[in-house]
Structures are given as structure tokens and as C-alpha cells.
Amino acid sequence: MDFNLMLNAHRGFAYLILLAIAVFVVALLMTMFGYSGKISKLLRKTTLFTMIFFHTQALIGLVLLFFFSPGFKSAKESGMLMKDPTMRHTYVEHPTAMIIAAVLLTILNKKFKTNDKLQMSWVIIGLVAVTLMLWAFQWSRLFGA
């Protein structure tokens, strides 16, 4: 495997995740503000696909981080991993927040699969997961800001 191939795969899945998150938030809000509050097929499917994309992205990212990333290895060896804010965000905060968001989406997917009515606590879990993802997202690397 090549570093650039893994990096391009990681970036490619980022676009899919942004699209899936947008559809997920719309479906969640439609269900939340809907009259019946019943969990729709759309919400179940978007949660499932968002979770699948998130898990795939997390696996690619962790393999990229631990096995292919020359920046992570050099930052760890030089002792600058936690001292430099950019390195800390890239190599520590970004993966940690994304893994937590993936776990929250997994919990949410299980709740949506086994219940018919939406609860406010699940909406909060979903919004926390989306907020974590948006905070930790590498916007400048993806869109070149």
C-alpha cells in the first residue's frame, strides 16, 4: 500500500461523509419536528449508511495514522506531538473525536433500529456526534482553505 493511495481514499470518504451527515441531519430534524415522531425508514437508512461510511473512514484513517504517516512518527519521536497545536489537532484530537462520533452513531443506529418513537436524548446524541465530527473535520486539508 502507498501513503498517497491511503490519503486519497481517506479524503474521498470525507466527501461521502459530509453528504451522508447532511442527509442524516435533515432526516433527523424532519423526524423530530414531524407530527408523529415515528422513526422513518429514511432516518434508519441514513443513520446506517452514515455509520458505515464513518466506520470505513475511521479504519482507513487509523491505518493511515499508525502505519503510513511519516508526520505522526516524526512528531512522536521528536516529542512535539502534544506541544504543537497543529500536530496535536491532526494526530490526536481529530482521530479521538472522530472515533467518539463513530461510537455515538453506532449507539444511535442501534436505538433507531430497535425502537419506533424518537426520543429527545437520541436527538441530542446525534447532534453531539455531528458537532464532534464538524469540529474535528480537517476543513483546510479537504477544501484548501
One Martini backbone bead per residue (centre of mass of N, CA, C, O) as a GRO file, in nm:
protein
  145
    1MET     BB    1   0.100   0.034   0.016
    2ASP     BB    2   0.018   0.375  -0.020
    3PHE     BB    3   0.004   0.684   0.109
    4ASN     BB    4  -0.157   0.831  -0.121
    5LEU     BB    5  -0.385   0.626  -0.142
    6MET     BB    6  -0.486   0.653   0.151
    7LEU     BB    7  -0.532   0.959   0.145
    8ASN     BB    8  -0.740   0.958  -0.089
    9ALA     BB    9  -0.943   0.775   0.052
   10HIS     BB   10  -0.988   0.959   0.297
   11ARG     BB   11  -1.088   1.203   0.129
   12GLY     BB   12  -1.320   1.066  -0.024
   13PHE     BB   13  -1.486   0.987   0.231
   14ALA     BB   14  -1.538   1.276   0.330
   15TYR     BB   15  -1.751   1.349   0.121
   16LEU     BB   16  -1.953   1.127   0.197
   17ILE     BB   17  -1.990   1.218   0.489
   18LEU     BB   18  -2.105   1.497   0.435
   19LEU     BB   19  -2.352   1.394   0.286
   20ALA     BB   20  -2.461   1.200   0.505
   21ILE     BB   21  -2.489   1.414   0.729
   22ALA     BB   22  -2.691   1.595   0.587
   23VAL     BB   23  -2.914   1.381   0.558
   24PHE     BB   24  -2.931   1.306   0.857
   25VAL     BB   25  -3.015   1.585   0.968
   26VAL     BB   26  -3.270   1.613   0.803
   27ALA     BB   27  -3.407   1.349   0.902
   28LEU     BB   28  -3.400   1.420   1.203
   29LEU     BB   29  -3.564   1.687   1.185
   30MET     BB   30  -3.813   1.567   1.048
   31THR     BB   31  -3.876   1.372   1.281
   32MET     BB   32  -3.881   1.573   1.517
   33PHE     BB   33  -4.100   1.777   1.363
   34GLY     BB   34  -4.293   1.574   1.338
   35TYR     BB   35  -4.596   1.467   1.436
   36SER     BB   36  -4.530   1.161   1.543
   37GLY     BB   37  -4.212   1.067   1.588
   38LYS     BB   38  -4.144   0.861   1.389
   39ILE     BB   39  -3.928   0.638   1.264
   40SER     BB   40  -3.794   0.642   0.968
   41LYS     BB   41  -3.651   0.501   0.698
   42LEU     BB   42  -3.462   0.731   0.634
   43LEU     BB   43  -3.325   0.746   0.912
   44ARG     BB   44  -3.223   0.456   0.923
   45LYS     BB   45  -3.052   0.463   0.661
   46THR     BB   46  -2.874   0.713   0.720
   47THR     BB   47  -2.752   0.600   0.976
   48LEU     BB   48  -2.626   0.349   0.853
   49PHE     BB   49  -2.449   0.487   0.629
   50THR     BB   50  -2.299   0.678   0.812
   51MET     BB   51  -2.172   0.457   0.986
   52ILE     BB   52  -2.024   0.308   0.762
   53PHE     BB   53  -1.852   0.546   0.663
   54PHE     BB   54  -1.722   0.607   0.937
   55HIS     BB   55  -1.583   0.332   0.979
   56THR     BB   56  -1.417   0.334   0.723
   57GLN     BB   57  -1.271   0.598   0.781
   58ALA     BB   58  -1.143   0.510   1.048
   59LEU     BB   59  -0.975   0.277   0.938
   60ILE     BB   60  -0.813   0.435   0.734
   61GLY     BB   61  -0.702   0.646   0.936
   62LEU     BB   62  -0.556   0.448   1.131
   63VAL     BB   63  -0.373   0.321   0.923
   64LEU     BB   64  -0.246   0.584   0.831
   65LEU     BB   65  -0.135   0.672   1.106
   66PHE     BB   66   0.026   0.401   1.210
   67PHE     BB   67   0.165   0.302   0.911
   68PHE     BB   68   0.211   0.582   0.706
   69SER     BB   69   0.281   0.830   0.887
   70PRO     BB   70   0.547   1.047   0.902
   71GLY     BB   71   0.445   1.275   1.094
   72PHE     BB   72   0.376   1.102   1.343
   73LYS     BB   73   0.653   0.976   1.389
   74SER     BB   74   0.815   1.243   1.416
   75ALA     BB   75   0.644   1.371   1.646
   76LYS     BB   76   0.686   1.143   1.851
   77GLU     BB   77   1.005   1.141   1.852
   78SER     BB   78   1.037   1.464   1.917
   79GLY     BB   79   0.794   1.560   2.127
   80MET     BB   80   0.559   1.743   1.951
   81LEU     BB   81   0.267   1.631   1.961
   82MET     BB   82   0.157   1.815   2.224
   83LYS     BB   83   0.288   2.107   2.164
   84ASP     BB   84   0.162   2.122   1.886
   85PRO     BB   85  -0.142   2.221   1.773
   86THR     BB   86  -0.149   2.092   1.490
   87MET     BB   87  -0.056   1.808   1.565
   88ARG     BB   88  -0.266   1.754   1.782
   89HIS     BB   89  -0.512   1.779   1.599
   90THR     BB   90  -0.430   1.571   1.378
   91TYR     BB   91  -0.317   1.314   1.580
   92VAL     BB   92  -0.547   1.336   1.825
   93GLU     BB   93  -0.824   1.492   1.807
   94HIS     BB   94  -0.936   1.386   1.542
   95PRO     BB   95  -0.947   1.076   1.602
   96THR     BB   96  -1.100   1.090   1.871
   97ALA     BB   97  -1.358   1.237   1.776
   98MET     BB   98  -1.430   1.034   1.549
   99ILE     BB   99  -1.464   0.786   1.730
  100ILE     BB  100  -1.685   0.901   1.909
  101ALA     BB  101  -1.884   0.954   1.678
  102ALA     BB  102  -1.902   0.657   1.587
  103VAL     BB  103  -2.015   0.548   1.852
  104LEU     BB  104  -2.270   0.725   1.860
  105LEU     BB  105  -2.383   0.618   1.589
  106THR     BB  106  -2.408   0.326   1.680
  107ILE     BB  107  -2.607   0.373   1.907
  108LEU     BB  108  -2.821   0.512   1.731
  109ASN     BB  109  -2.873   0.280   1.537
  110LYS     BB  110  -2.980   0.085   1.753
  111LYS     BB  111  -3.216   0.261   1.849
  112PHE     BB  112  -3.359   0.288   1.566
  113LYS     BB  113  -3.394  -0.024   1.518
  114THR     BB  114  -3.561  -0.090   1.811
  115ASN     BB  115  -3.744   0.167   1.755
  116ASP     BB  116  -4.026   0.399   1.685
  117LYS     BB  117  -3.956   0.632   1.879
  118LEU     BB  118  -3.849   0.944   1.934
  119GLN     BB  119  -3.589   1.080   2.132
  120MET     BB  120  -3.425   1.344   2.264
  121SER     BB  121  -3.158   1.200   2.344
  122TRP     BB  122  -3.096   1.106   2.050
  123VAL     BB  123  -3.072   1.381   1.925
  124ILE     BB  124  -2.835   1.468   2.101
  125ILE     BB  125  -2.642   1.247   2.012
  126GLY     BB  126  -2.643   1.325   1.712
  127LEU     BB  127  -2.546   1.623   1.752
  128VAL     BB  128  -2.282   1.553   1.891
  129ALA     BB  129  -2.161   1.388   1.662
  130VAL     BB  130  -2.170   1.616   1.451
  131THR     BB  131  -2.006   1.824   1.610
  132LEU     BB  132  -1.749   1.660   1.636
  133MET     BB  133  -1.703   1.623   1.336
  134LEU     BB  134  -1.693   1.928   1.260
  135TRP     BB  135  -1.459   2.004   1.449
  136ALA     BB  136  -1.246   1.767   1.343
  137PHE     BB  137  -1.242   1.856   1.074
  138GLN     BB  138  -1.035   1.892   0.774
  139TRP     BB  139  -1.095   2.159   0.599
  140SER     BB  140  -0.820   2.261   0.478
  141ARG     BB  141  -0.745   1.983   0.343
  142LEU     BB  142  -1.005   1.950   0.163
  143PHE     BB  143  -1.044   2.278   0.058
  144GLY     BB  144  -0.796   2.479   0.083
  145ALA     BB  145  -0.810   2.739   0.301
   0.00000   0.00000   0.00000
